[in-house]
Every structure is written in structure tokens, then in C-alpha cells.
Amino acid sequence: MGLGGYELGPEPGEDPNVDRAERVIRTALEAGVDWLDTSENYLDTRNEALMGEALARIDDDFLIASKAAPGKGVTGGGSGFRRDEIHAACRASLGRLGREHLDLYFLHWPDRTGVPLEETWGAMAELADAGLVRAIGLSNYSIEDVERCHADRPVDVVQVGLSMIDYLDDRASIARCGALGIGVTIFEPLASGVRGRTLEEVRAVWTGAWEETEFYRNLTDPLWVARASVVLDDLRALAARLDATVAQLAIGWVLAQPGVSAAIVGSRDGGHIKENAAASELDLTDASTRSND
């Protein structure tokens, strides 16, 4: 289990809350979570800066994963994917996070401006060779691009979405990565709505720029909503039989999928952090999770 840093803020117009971030990270450590995920893109580098301030107060070797972005996205901007831009982005992230190296460093999403993938991936390999990062990976890339990079310089890890509601068609690609020896970390294992909130409440959270994304469009699509409602009803019934929470069952199912190494969940609530971490110990061997539906 990894801790998603984005949810710790600061949100647009909000002051960084270092005390809260420190509390959440300490709670995660106590629950057995030992790595955190962030990006230069998150809130225009402000999330990295906040994580750096909070981690400076904690005497523990908490692992850090961050990402370089090719440009502007819904959660902020990015340095670009030219060789010199990748090198500069990594060093800037190290400075904000107060680290001499990053444990994981991802390309956040594919470049659409014409920068050759070979140039960008070559720069990532150079960072690894220089000891500035310990593992390099790809986030939100197709399996074709993953295999293309892997043939040139091994891809250590990929980051993709998966839940019992979304990204189900990507399970074959995830299993393929596992077969290649590539670690797979999963974002959105909870599909943003399986902890008891109504879909209306979920939609109210993801407003503003999020309303232009496919993620938000799913929340307003009648077919998606109908499928999500059926899955959530089944989850609640099964969770009750297993003496688990819906969130634990959802995360446990993701962790049990072929090729999956870890899942990232973020929260500002210490109780939720502990609950999520316990999902890694959930035994689904004899549970009917309808994983083939």
C-alpha cells in the first residue's frame, strides 16, 4: 500500500497544512505504509513542497515516488519531456522534497507535442545511472509504449488505474507487465466512491477543471452509474460476510489481480489510512468477488 500525496493538498486557494500532512504520514507509517506518491504536476509543485516540509519532521526512511509531467494538466503544469527538461525536473523535485534521490520516478503521462519517447526514456535512464533515482517507470502509458521502452532500458514499474468499476479492460496489460517482471502500482482502486458516499457527493468533490475529464464524465454517465450501483451493492453484502469494510474489499480485490504489486490510496483521515492499509492482509481466497464478470 502506498499513500497518495495529492489528497493532502494544498488545494487551490488553500494554505499548505504541514501539521496535517505530518500527522497523516505518521499514521501511515504506524499502519505499515512506507511510501508516498506525488508529482511535480500536483498543484503546480505545491504538493511536492508540502510533502518535503512534512517529511523533514519525520525521522524515518519513508520512500518517495514522484513524476515528471510533459506540460499542463488538470492538476497543474509540468517541466516538459526533452532530455534537459527531464533532468531539470528531477533535480527540482529533489530540492522540494528534501531528498538526495527519488525511490521511484515516473513519466506522468505521454507527451503529445512530438518529443520522441526514446529521448525522454533515455533521459530517465541517465537519471538512474547517475543515482538520482533508484527506479524508473511510466504512468498512464499503453502496453505498447511500455514494451517499447522496456526493450531499450528495463522499465522498473508502471502506474495505471484499476478498480472493480473502472479500467477493467486494462487487466490483460497489467498481467503482461507482471510477466515481464515490471512492477505495477494502481491508482484509483476505490473508484472515488465506494466508502459510502453517494455519487452526487462524489461529483461534488470533483468540480472545476475535473469536469472536462473522462473521469468526471463517467460520474455522469447513466450506464456507468448503473454498473457502479450494482457493484457497490454486491460489495456491501460481501464485505458484511467477510467482516471487512467496502473499501478494504475493493482494495483487496485490486491487490489480488495478476501483475499488481501495490495500490495507492490518499486520505486526510487517519482512520481511513489505517483501514486502507489493513486491506493488504485481507484473504479473498474463498470469497466470490465476481472478478471474471
C-alpha positions as CSV (number, residue, x, y, z in Angstrom):
1,M,0.0,0.0,0.0
2,G,1.2,3.5,-0.9
3,L,-0.1,6.8,0.4
4,G,-1.4,9.2,-2.2
5,G,0.1,12.6,-1.5
6,Y,-2.3,14.6,-3.7
7,E,-5.2,14.5,-1.3
8,L,-3.0,16.2,1.4
9,G,-3.2,19.4,-0.6
10,P,-2.9,22.2,-0.6
11,E,-6.0,22.7,-2.7
12,P,-6.2,25.8,-4.9
13,G,-6.7,28.8,-2.6
14,E,-5.7,26.8,0.5
15,D,-2.6,27.3,2.6
16,P,-0.3,24.3,3.0
17,N,-1.2,22.4,6.2
18,V,2.2,20.8,7.1
19,D,0.9,19.7,10.6
20,R,-1.9,17.7,9.0
21,A,0.4,16.2,6.4
22,E,2.8,15.2,9.1
23,R,0.0,13.5,11.1
24,V,-1.2,11.6,8.1
25,I,2.2,10.4,7.2
26,R,3.0,9.3,10.7
27,T,-0.3,7.4,10.8
28,A,0.5,5.7,7.5
29,L,3.9,4.6,8.9
30,E,2.3,3.2,12.0
31,A,-0.1,1.2,9.8
32,G,2.8,-0.3,7.8
33,V,2.6,2.0,4.8
34,D,6.2,3.1,3.9
35,W,6.0,5.0,0.6
36,L,4.3,8.1,-0.7
37,D,3.3,9.1,-4.2
38,T,3.4,12.7,-5.6
39,S,4.2,14.6,-8.8
40,E,5.6,18.0,-9.9
41,N,2.2,18.4,-11.6
42,Y,0.2,18.2,-8.5
43,L,-1.0,21.7,-7.7
44,D,1.9,23.2,-9.7
45,T,4.7,21.7,-7.5
46,R,3.0,22.8,-4.2
47,N,2.2,19.2,-3.3
48,E,5.8,18.2,-3.5
49,A,6.8,21.2,-1.5
50,L,4.3,20.3,1.2
51,M,5.4,16.7,1.3
52,G,9.0,17.9,1.7
53,E,8.2,20.1,4.7
54,A,6.2,17.3,6.4
55,L,8.9,14.6,5.7
56,A,11.6,16.9,7.1
57,R,9.9,16.5,10.5
58,I,9.8,12.7,10.4
59,D,12.9,10.6,11.3
60,D,12.1,7.7,9.1
61,D,13.2,6.4,5.7
62,F,9.8,6.9,4.0
63,L,10.1,6.0,0.3
64,I,9.1,8.7,-2.3
65,A,7.7,8.3,-5.7
66,S,7.3,11.3,-7.9
67,K,6.7,12.1,-11.6
68,A,7.7,14.5,-14.3
69,A,4.9,15.9,-16.5
70,P,5.1,16.8,-20.2
71,G,3.1,20.1,-19.7
72,K,-0.2,21.4,-18.3
73,G,-2.7,19.0,-16.9
74,V,-5.9,19.2,-14.8
75,T,-3.9,19.2,-11.6
76,G,-1.1,21.7,-12.6
77,G,1.8,22.1,-15.0
78,G,4.9,20.2,-16.0
79,S,8.5,20.8,-17.0
80,G,8.4,19.0,-20.4
81,F,9.9,15.9,-21.8
82,R,13.1,17.0,-23.6
83,R,16.3,15.5,-22.2
84,D,17.4,18.7,-20.4
85,E,13.8,19.3,-19.1
86,I,13.7,15.8,-17.5
87,H,17.0,16.3,-15.8
88,A,15.9,19.7,-14.5
89,A,12.5,18.4,-13.4
90,C,14.1,15.6,-11.3
91,R,16.6,18.0,-9.6
92,A,13.8,20.5,-8.8
93,S,11.7,17.7,-7.3
94,L,14.6,16.5,-5.2
95,G,15.0,20.1,-3.9
96,R,11.3,20.5,-3.0
97,L,11.2,17.0,-1.4
98,G,14.5,17.5,0.5
99,R,15.9,14.2,-0.9
100,E,19.2,13.2,-2.4
101,H,17.5,10.6,-4.6
102,L,13.9,9.5,-5.5
103,D,13.0,5.9,-4.9
104,L,10.6,5.9,-7.9
105,Y,10.4,8.4,-10.8
106,F,7.7,8.2,-13.4
107,L,6.8,9.9,-16.6
108,H,3.3,11.1,-15.6
109,W,1.5,10.7,-18.9
110,P,2.5,10.5,-22.6
111,D,3.8,13.6,-24.4
112,R,1.6,14.9,-27.2
113,T,3.9,17.6,-28.5
114,G,6.2,15.5,-30.7
115,V,9.1,14.8,-28.2
116,P,10.4,11.3,-29.2
117,L,9.7,8.7,-26.4
118,E,13.3,7.4,-27.0
119,E,14.7,10.8,-26.0
120,T,12.6,11.0,-22.8
121,W,13.2,7.5,-21.7
122,G,16.9,7.8,-22.4
123,A,16.9,10.8,-20.0
124,M,15.2,8.8,-17.4
125,A,17.8,6.1,-17.8
126,E,20.6,8.7,-17.3
127,L,19.0,9.8,-14.0
128,A,19.0,6.2,-12.8
129,D,22.6,5.7,-13.9
130,A,23.6,8.9,-12.0
131,G,22.0,7.6,-8.8
132,L,19.4,10.4,-8.7
133,V,16.6,7.9,-8.9
134,R,16.5,4.3,-7.9
135,A,13.8,3.1,-10.2
136,I,12.2,4.5,-13.3
137,G,8.7,4.0,-14.7
138,L,5.8,5.0,-16.8
139,S,2.4,6.2,-15.7
140,N,-0.7,6.1,-17.9
141,Y,1.1,4.6,-20.9
142,S,-0.1,1.9,-23.3
143,I,1.4,-1.6,-23.0
144,E,2.9,-1.0,-26.5
145,D,4.8,2.0,-25.2
146,V,5.8,0.1,-22.1
147,E,7.2,-2.8,-24.1
148,R,9.0,-0.3,-26.5
149,C,10.8,1.3,-23.6
150,H,11.4,-2.0,-21.8
151,A,13.3,-3.3,-24.9
152,D,15.7,-0.3,-24.7
153,R,16.1,0.1,-20.9
154,P,14.1,-2.1,-18.5
155,V,11.0,-0.4,-17.1
156,D,11.0,-1.0,-13.4
157,V,7.4,0.0,-12.6
158,V,4.3,1.3,-14.3
159,Q,1.4,3.2,-12.7
160,V,-2.1,2.7,-14.0
161,G,-5.7,2.8,-12.8
162,L,-7.8,-0.2,-11.8
163,S,-10.9,-0.8,-9.7
164,M,-13.9,-3.1,-9.6
165,I,-15.7,-0.4,-11.7
166,D,-13.1,1.3,-13.9
167,Y,-10.2,0.3,-16.2
168,L,-11.3,-3.4,-16.3
169,D,-10.1,-3.8,-19.9
170,D,-6.6,-3.0,-18.8
171,R,-6.2,-6.2,-16.7
172,A,-4.5,-8.0,-19.6
173,S,-1.9,-5.3,-19.9
174,I,-1.3,-5.3,-16.2
175,A,-0.8,-9.1,-16.2
176,R,1.6,-8.7,-19.2
177,C,3.7,-6.2,-17.2
178,G,3.9,-8.7,-14.4
179,A,5.0,-11.4,-16.8
180,L,7.8,-9.1,-18.0
181,G,9.0,-8.5,-14.4
182,I,7.7,-4.9,-14.3
183,G,6.1,-3.8,-11.0
184,V,2.6,-2.4,-11.3
185,T,1.2,0.3,-8.9
186,I,-2.5,1.1,-9.1
187,F,-4.2,4.4,-8.6
188,E,-8.0,4.9,-8.0
189,P,-8.5,1.4,-6.5
190,L,-11.6,2.8,-4.8
191,A,-13.1,4.4,-7.9
192,S,-13.6,7.5,-5.7
193,G,-16.9,6.4,-4.4
194,V,-17.0,3.1,-2.5
195,R,-16.6,4.4,1.0
196,G,-20.3,5.1,1.5
197,R,-20.6,8.4,-0.3
198,T,-23.4,8.8,-2.9
199,L,-22.5,9.5,-6.5
200,E,-23.9,13.0,-6.0
201,E,-21.4,13.6,-3.2
202,V,-18.6,12.2,-5.3
203,R,-19.4,14.5,-8.2
204,A,-19.5,17.5,-5.8
205,V,-15.8,16.8,-4.9
206,W,-14.5,16.7,-8.4
207,T,-15.7,20.0,-9.8
208,G,-13.9,22.8,-11.7
209,A,-11.3,21.6,-14.2
210,W,-12.1,18.0,-13.4
211,E,-15.5,18.4,-15.2
212,E,-13.6,18.3,-18.5
213,T,-12.0,14.9,-17.9
214,E,-13.2,11.4,-18.8
215,F,-13.1,10.6,-15.1
216,Y,-15.8,13.1,-14.4
217,R,-17.8,12.2,-17.4
218,N,-18.0,8.7,-16.1
219,L,-19.6,10.0,-12.9
220,T,-22.4,11.5,-15.0
221,D,-22.9,8.6,-17.5
222,P,-26.1,6.7,-16.8
223,L,-24.6,3.3,-17.8
224,W,-21.5,3.9,-15.6
225,V,-23.7,4.9,-12.7
226,A,-25.9,1.8,-13.1
227,R,-22.9,-0.5,-13.2
228,A,-21.3,1.2,-10.2
229,S,-24.5,0.9,-8.2
230,V,-24.7,-2.9,-8.8
231,V,-21.1,-3.4,-7.9
232,L,-21.4,-1.4,-4.8
233,D,-24.5,-3.3,-3.6
234,D,-22.7,-6.6,-4.1
235,L,-19.6,-5.2,-2.3
236,R,-21.6,-4.2,0.7
237,A,-23.1,-7.7,1.0
238,L,-19.8,-9.5,0.6
239,A,-18.0,-7.1,2.9
240,A,-20.5,-7.9,5.6
241,R,-19.9,-11.6,5.2
242,L,-16.1,-11.2,5.4
243,D,-16.2,-8.8,8.4
244,A,-14.4,-6.2,6.3
245,T,-15.3,-2.7,5.0
246,V,-16.3,-2.0,1.4
247,A,-13.1,0.0,0.9
248,Q,-10.9,-2.9,2.2
249,L,-12.7,-5.3,-0.1
250,A,-12.3,-3.1,-3.1
251,I,-8.6,-2.5,-2.4
252,G,-8.0,-6.2,-1.6
253,W,-9.6,-7.2,-4.9
254,V,-7.2,-4.9,-6.8
255,L,-4.2,-6.2,-4.9
256,A,-5.2,-9.8,-5.8
257,Q,-5.2,-9.2,-9.6
258,P,-2.4,-10.8,-11.6
259,G,0.5,-8.5,-12.1
260,V,-0.4,-5.9,-9.4
261,S,2.3,-5.1,-6.9
262,A,0.8,-2.2,-4.9
263,A,-2.1,0.2,-4.7
264,I,-2.1,3.9,-3.9
265,V,-4.9,5.5,-1.7
266,G,-4.9,9.0,-0.4
267,S,-6.8,10.5,2.5
268,R,-6.7,13.2,5.1
269,D,-8.4,11.0,7.6
270,G,-6.2,8.9,9.8
271,G,-8.9,6.3,10.4
272,H,-9.2,5.8,6.6
273,I,-5.5,5.4,6.3
274,K,-5.5,2.6,8.9
275,E,-8.5,1.0,7.2
276,N,-6.9,1.1,3.8
277,A,-3.6,-0.4,5.0
278,A,-5.4,-3.4,6.5
279,A,-6.7,-4.3,3.1
280,S,-3.3,-5.7,2.2
281,E,-3.9,-8.5,4.7
282,L,-7.4,-9.4,3.5
283,D,-7.7,-13.0,2.4
284,L,-10.0,-13.3,-0.6
285,T,-9.1,-16.9,-1.4
286,D,-12.5,-18.3,-0.8
287,A,-14.5,-15.1,-1.5
288,S,-16.8,-14.8,-4.5
289,T,-15.8,-11.4,-5.8
290,R,-17.1,-11.9,-9.3
291,S,-13.7,-10.9,-10.6
292,N,-14.4,-12.5,-14.0
293,D,-17.6,-10.6,-14.7
